[in-house]
Amino acid sequence: MKALHLKILIMLTILEGVLALLLSLADPSDPENAWLFGLSKTRMALLAFGFCGLILLVSLTIRIFRDSHWSGRISERISSLLTNRTFSFGTNLFVVQSGLLVLLLALVECFLLTWLSIPTPARPFIAWGMLVCMQTWILFRLVFSKKYQEQRTFMYSFQNRWKECSPAQRKTVSILLVIALVYFSLFIPFNLQGANNPDTFLIYGGDEYVIYPIVVNMLTPGETVSSTLYRVIVYEEYHYGYPFFLSSALVLLIPRIINGADFAQQTEVSLLLLRQFVSVLPMILSILILVYIVTGFKSVARSVSLFVFLLFIPGVVKYNVRFWHPDSLMLLFVMLTILFLQRDRLRFGKHFFFAAIACGLATATKLYGIFFFLAIGGYLVAGLIQKIHIKHIATAALGFLVLMTVTILISTPFLAVPSARNNLARIMEDKSYELKFGYDEPDPEGVYQTGFVNWMRYFEKYYTQPYFFYFLAFTLAIGSLIGSEKYLSSRVIITSLLFALFTSNFQLRNGSCFYTNP
């Protein structure tokens, strides 16, 4: 990186800052909020902050232009820092570029939220920050183009990994993809039923009929920008997380464009797409990941037989038929978390932080990522047992927590809206009450009964016989103590036990409980 590049970056930042100040002054404050010179306290604080930032940048610019030797040293220092490898999962350049993209995404959300909850005067300054992130990322990408050429692109890495696979692995992947495509297609006739028209959907829709209007509302423009963004971000139904509703809205985006405002009446097509791409597809991907974790695709017979066996478990088949819910999407994020932790192999590298992102998405979708807290803690303890330096483990633990939290915040933008937070708190309080005291209604079939015995009825009906369940639990426990995958087995059993204790040990009114599909 040369001094010229640094000068260009700072000059652009100053010009954009001046523009942000002018735009902030161009939009006068409301008379009732005016405090000084017709400006509100918020606007004055932002202007003061922006003006101080510009003064610092101008001072830095003067120093750079006056002392070319100093600016050269600074540029070389920046280049040295970016090209070094402080982290185990990549060069500093990779970390900084990734951080800039994450910051840009967060600022874009903040910019949109200025129509909802963030004070409007902050909009020009947030846009200023967005421009700084974009131009810094572009500058680094151009200046360090040789470094990028040395790194493998995604397609190159994919092709190289494919070539490195054994013939058996390539054959296995090909066969599994064909089976997955056939399996995906098998459910199309079933998922075309029950929503032939709005009237039929009203009768047979069940829970789908309750949540479908939410997605429709997200795709229906309001009269103003703020009302449109309110519908997209503050969807007002927080029993399920924002990633589920956003992915559902994206699935229906093309039908919305093609059919216009009448797209909501095309329930047959809409529910088919939602069921197939939000329920069936993530379920298939989750099982593919599980098969890869267990077999590594090294054996055609083992991989194919396990894949087919899992696909046709009665509970899985039942879920894939006319059931548009977030469970398979949540399961996909859970399986990705387990996969990344397995691939990390106690190195606390990039896969460990990919696991943090996946765990954050699982939490944002349906709170299931929370059940990994003991598994992650055990993983960190395993690192200590392997005599990995405690400083490295502490840094990794902090990074995991920060990255998971950032993922939750970015994937749940309505948390920035006070009314939405209050609504979420109310819903969670209501559900906590139901979990504690149950539904005050008759339960002749014992659907809402608690306890392990009641849950075993559903395991026997949809998943496996009790004797085989106990055999699987026993082998998983043994596998967590000995064998090549004891760390993987221990993470699975700890997470499963936490979830089992959470869902089966609430003593509820009338012997009932808040029901979650086993």
N, C-alpha and C positions, 0 to 999 in steps of 0.2 A: 504494500500500500504506500503510495507516494503522498507527499505533502499536498500536491494539487488535489488529490481526491478528498483529503480532509477539508481543504478550503471550500471545495464545491459543496460538500455535505453541509458544512456550517452555514454557508451563505444561503443555500436553499432553505435551511431550517429557520434562519432569521427572516427571510422574505415571507415565509409561510406564517411565522409568528406575528409579524406586522399585520398581515392580512387577517389573521384570527382576531387581533385586537380591534381592527377597523370593523369587522363584521359584528363583533360583540357590541360595539358602540352604535352601530347602524340600527339595531333593534332596540327601541327604547323600553324601559321598564314600565310596568303598570303604575299608574299614579299612586295607588294605595300602598305600593311597595317602595316608592321612591324614598331615598334616604339622603343622598348627597349628589348634587348636580343632576337631579332627576334619575339617578341610578339606584338600584336596590343594593342592599348589603352584600348579597351573593355575587352580584355582578361586579361590585367594587372589589371584593376579595379576589375574584378570578382575574380581573384586570391587573390588580397589584401583583398577583402571582405571575401572570404572563409577562408583565413589564419587567419584573425583577429577572425572570428567565432570559428575556431579550438583552438586558443590560449585561448579564454574565456572558452571553453568547457574543455580543459585540466586543466586550473586553477580550475574550478569547480570540476573536477574529483579528483584532488589532495586534495582539501579541504574535499571532501566527504570521501575519504579513510583515511585521517589523523584524522578527527574528526567524529567519529561514532555517538557521541551524537548529533552533529549538523545535520548530514545527517538523523538521526532518526526523529528529529523535523521537518525537511523539508518534509520528506515523510508523516508524520502524518498531516502536514498542507495541503499538496496536497490532501490527502484522505478526510480531513474534508471539504475542499472547494468543492470537486467533489460530495460528498454525501449530502451536504446541498441543500436547495431549495431556490435559490435566485429569480428564475423566476416563474411566475404563471402557466406556461405550462409544467413544469417538473423539475427534479433535474438538478443541474449543470452538472452532468455526461452526461445526455441526451443532453444538449446543446453543451458541448465540443465534444462529439462523433459525433453529427450531423455537427458541425463546421469543424471537421477534414475531414469528408467525402466530404463536399462542397469544402474545400481547396484542397483536393486530386483531385477532378474532375477538378477544375480550373488549377491545376498544370499539369494534364494530357493534357489538351488543350494547355497549354503553351509549353509543351514538343513537341507536334505535330507541333506547330507553329514555332518551331526552324528550320523547313525545309522551312518556308515561309517568316516570317517577323522578328521574334525574333532572335538576333544574335546567331549563332551556338555555340560559346564558352559557352553560358549559359546552354547548354543542360546537361552537367554533374551535374551542381549545381541544376537545376530543378529536375533531377532524384534523387539527394540527398534529396531534400525537399519531393518528393513523398515517398521515403523510410521512412523518419522520420514520415510522417503522417500515413503511413500504420502500422508501427511497434508500434507507440504510440497508435493507435486505438486498435490493437490486444492486447497490454499489458493491457490497461484499461479493455478491454473485459474479459480477463482472471483473472485479479486481482480482479475485482468487479463482478465476476460471480454470487455471491449470490444476489447482487442488481438486476442483470438482471433476476434472477430466481423469485425475488419478483415482478418484473414487468410483466404485461400481454403481451404475444406474440400477433402478429397480428392475428393468427388463433384462439387463445384462446379468444381474444377480439371479433373477428367476431362471433365465436360460442356463446359466452356469450350474445352478443347483439341480436343475432338471437333468443336465448331462452327467452330473456327479451321482445321480441316483442309479441304483443297480437296475438291471433289466426287470427283476421281479417287482421293484418298487414302481417303475414306470407302468408296468402292466397292471399292477394293483390300482394305481390312481386312475388309469383309463377305465377299468372295469367299474370301479366305485362311482365315477362320474356318470357313466351310462346308467347304472342302477339308480343313482340319485335322480337323474332326469326322468326315468320311467316312473319312479316312485312319486315324484312331484306331479307328473301328469295324471297319475291314477286318481288323485283327489279332485281334479277339476270337475268331473260330473257330480260328485257329492257336494262340492262347495258352490255349485250353481243352484242348489236347492235351498228352499227356506227363505229366499229373498227375491222371488221372481218379479215382484212388484211391491210397492210400499205397503199395500194392505197385507200381503202374505208375510212380509218382513215384520209387520206389527204383531202378527200372531205367533210367528215362530222365531223371532229374532232373539228373545231372551236378553241377556246382558249386552249383546251386540247392539240391540235397538236403543239401549240407554246411552252408549258411548258414541254411536255413529253421528248423532247431531253435533257433537263436540268437534269432530274432524270436519264436518260440513261447515260449521261456523268458522273454523280456522281458515278455510279456503274461500270464504265469502267476504269480499271487500266491504269496508264500512264507508260512511259518508266522508270521513276525513282520514288523514294519515294516522292520527293517534288512535282512532277507533279501529282502523284496520290492523295496526300493530297490537292493539289490545286483544283483538280476537286471535291473532297468531301466537302471542306470547302468554297472555293471561287467559288461559282457556277455562278457568274457574272450576275445574273438576280434577281434584288432586288425589283421587284414589289410586291412580296410576301415574307414573312419571312422565316428564316431558319428552324424553327420547322415544317413548312408545307413540305418543300422539303426533310428534313431528315426523317420524318415519311413516306413519299411516297417512299423514297429509301429503308427504312427498310421493307416496305410492299413487294417490288419487290426483296428483297435480296434472298429469297429462289428460285424463278424462275430464278434469275441470276445464282445461284449455279447449279441448275438442267440443264438449257438450255445452259449455257456457254455464249460465246460472241454473240450468235444468239438470245439471249433473247429479244432484242429490237424489233425483227421482229415479235414476238408473241404478237402483239398488242391486239388481242381479249382477251387473258388471262390477260395481264398486265393492260389494262384499266378496265376490270371487277374488278380486285383486288383493283385498285386505287379508283374506284368509290364506291365500296362497303365498303372498310375499312377506307378511308380517307374522304368520304362524308356521306354515309348512316349511318354507325355505330356511328360516333360522333354526328350526328343529333339525332339518337335514344337515345343515352346517355344524350344528352342535355335536351331532352323532359322528360326523366325519372327523371332527377334532378329537373326540373321545377315542375313536378307533385308532387315529394316528398316535395319540398318547400311549395307548396300550401296545400297539403292534409296530409302530414306526413304518407301516406299509411294507414291511420286509417279507411278509408271507402272504401270498395271494389267497390261499385257502383260509387262513386265520382271519385276515382282514375282511374278506368278503362275507364269510359266515357270521362274524361278529356284527358287521354293518347291517346285514339283512335281519339278523336276530333282533337287534335293537330297534330297527325301523318298524318291525311288526309286533313289538310288545303291545298288548291291547290298550294300555294307557296312552301310548304314543299315537296309535291309530285313532283312538277316540278323540284325543286332543286335536288332531289334524282335520277332523270332520266338523265343518260348520262351527268353528270356535276361534274367533278373532280376539285374542287376548295378548297381553305382554309377556306371558310366561316363557315362550320359546325365545323371544328376544333377550329376556333376562338370562335364560339358560345359556345362550350364546356368549354373553359377556362373562358369565361364570366360567364356562369352559375355556374361554380365551385367557382368563386370569390364571387358571390352573396350567394351561399350556405354556404361557410365558414364564411362570415360576419354574416349571420343569426344564424349560430350555435355558434358563439362567444358570442352573447347576451351581448355586451358591457363589456365583461370580459377582453378584450385585451390579450387573452391567445394564445395558439398554433393555434387555428383556424384563428385568426386574421392574423397570419404570414403565414399560409397556403394560405389565401386570397392574400397576397402579392406575393407569388410564382405564383399563378394562374393568377393574374393581370399582372405580368411580362411576362408570356407566351402569354397571349392575346396581349400584346403590341408587343412582338417579332414576333408574327404570322401575325398580320395585324393592329397594332397600336391602336386597340380598347380599350386596357387597359387604355389609356390616358384619356378616357372619364369618368373614375372613380374618377378623382382627386377631384371634388366637393363632390361626394358621400362619399369619405373617409374623407374629411374635415368635412362634416356634421356629420359623425359617431363619429369623435373625439369631436366635439362640444356637441353631445348628451351625451358623456361620462362626459363632464364637468357639464352638466345639472344634471346628475345623481350623482353629487358630488364625482366622482372618483378623486383621488389625481392628481393634475396637473403634478407632476413629473412622475407618472406612465403613464399618457397619452402622455407626451412628449417623454418618452423612447419608448413607443409603436410606436409612429409616426415616430421617427427616425429609429427604427428597420424595420418598414414597408418599408420606403423609401430605406434603405440600401439593404434589402432582395429583393425587386423588382428590384433594379438596378443590383444587382449581378445576379439575374435570367436572366435579359435581356442580360447581358454581356456573361454569360456562354452559353445561348441558341442562341447567335449570334456571334460565334467565328470569323467570317470574319472581324469583326470590328477591329481586331488587325492587319489587313493587310492594309497598306496605300492605295494601288491601289483599293482595294475593298471599302474602306471608300470613296474615291473620286468618284468611280462609283455610290455608293449609294447616295451621295450628288447630283450628276448630275441627277440621276433618280428622286429624290425627288424634285429637282428644276424644272425639266420638268413637273412633275405632278402638282406641285404648279401653274405653268404657265397655265396648262390646266384647273385646278380648277378655276383660276381667269379669264381666257379669253376664255376657251372652245376649242372645236375642230373646226378648220377652214374648215368645210365641210358641205354639205347640210344635213338638218335634217327634211325631209318632214313629218315624223310620230311623231315628237316632242318627240323622245326618250330621248334627252338630255336637255330638258327644265327644268328650275329650278322652285322653288316655291312649296308651300304646295299643291296647286291645282293639279299640275302635279303629285306629289307623291301620292295624293289620288286616281288618276287613277289606279295606280299599286296596292294600297291597295284594291281597289274595285275589281280589276281583279283577284288577287292572294290570298288575305287574308280575307277581311271582308267588308261589306257594310259601307258607311260613318256613318249612324246613330249608328251602333253598335260600330264603332271605337270611336265616341264621347262618347258613354255610357261607354266604357272601360276606356277611359281617365278620365272621370268624377269620376268613382268609384275608380280608382287608386289615384286620387287627394284626395278624401274623406278618403281613406284608409291610406294616409300618415299623416292625421291629427288625426284620431281616430281609435280605434280598437287595437287588440292584435299584429298586424303586421305593425304598422305605420312606424317603422324604416325601415323595408324591403321595404314597398311601397315607402317611400321617396327616398331611394337609387335608386330604379328602375326608378322612374319618373325623378329624377335629371339626371341620366345617359342617359336616353332616350331623354330628352329634349336637352341635349348638343349635342348628335349625330344628332337629327333632325335639330337643328339649323345649324350644320356644313354642312349637306348634302343638305339642301334645300334653303339656302339663299345666294348662290353665284350668282352674276349677270355676266353671261358669254356671250362671243361673239356669235353672231348669235342666241341668245336665247338658247345656248347649254350648257352642263355641262359634267364634267367627271362622267360617269354613274357608279353607284354602285347598285347592285341588291337589291331592297327594302327588 
